[in-house]
Amino acid sequence: MDKAVQTKLIQTLEDIKKMDENDSEYWSARELAPLLDYSTYDTFLAVVERAMQSCKTSGIEPDNHFKKTALFTEKGRAVPDYKLSRYACYIIAQNGSPTKAAIATAQMYFAVQTRRQEVMSTHIEEIKRIEARKKLTETEKRFAETLYQRGIDGKGISEIRSVGDEVLFGGNTTQQMKEKLGVAPSKPLADFLPTVTIKAKDLAAEITTVNTREKNLSGKPKIKEEHKTNNSEVRELLGRRGIIPEKLPKEDDIKKVETKLRKTFGQIESKESS
């Protein structure tokens, strides 16, 4: 198959993907059939049935991936259809005619997508931590902008942040926490914190930002006290659930985790484009 045609087919396979009421992705068998070069739906159904049998042979329940449904035509007529999971599409491609160029492309596409999903499942906790860290960065940016608008300079903002950390970490300053965890002085402490602590810092900073605006706070003493109170209450909440921030173990440098995941997903992408 020509590279441009292959690229267009892959994009179309992505475009016809839908989400059900449970936010699970699926493809319509009737929409998939012509893309895989099957002139009639009945002919394609024979491939679907082979794929379902293949699932049974592997000990996988077909009903979890091949769900009977109906598709309404432009004239409003209901016709039988299947909602196919990504795995179902992959098995269908494996059972399709190997002489069809579209089948070969679909095999590659769904194999790569299935692998990407597997990798995401394996690294879900790392992905959540990265997302939490990015969210904290955005929150701290708004926090700094809000404080700057209240006449607090960079040094004052750093002082308020430090006070927040000291309260959140049970009297340990930011520097002391870095020493405790073995973090280089030049690196951000948040890059080595577990997800729950990152989210705790995010929540406290978000509350301070909102309250500074809503209460129209100004001046370093008032905002510092506000930030101390918010961190204290967040710490108290964690404590009630048995979480002591300063006692949680150090996590891997989040920048290295991001690099590792980019490399992993990059390898998957390279297979898709090859």
Summary of the structure (lengths in Angstrom):
residues: 274
radius of gyration: 26.5
end to end distance: 12.7
largest distance: 75.4
contacts: 789
relative contact order: 0.09
helix: 69%
strand: 7%
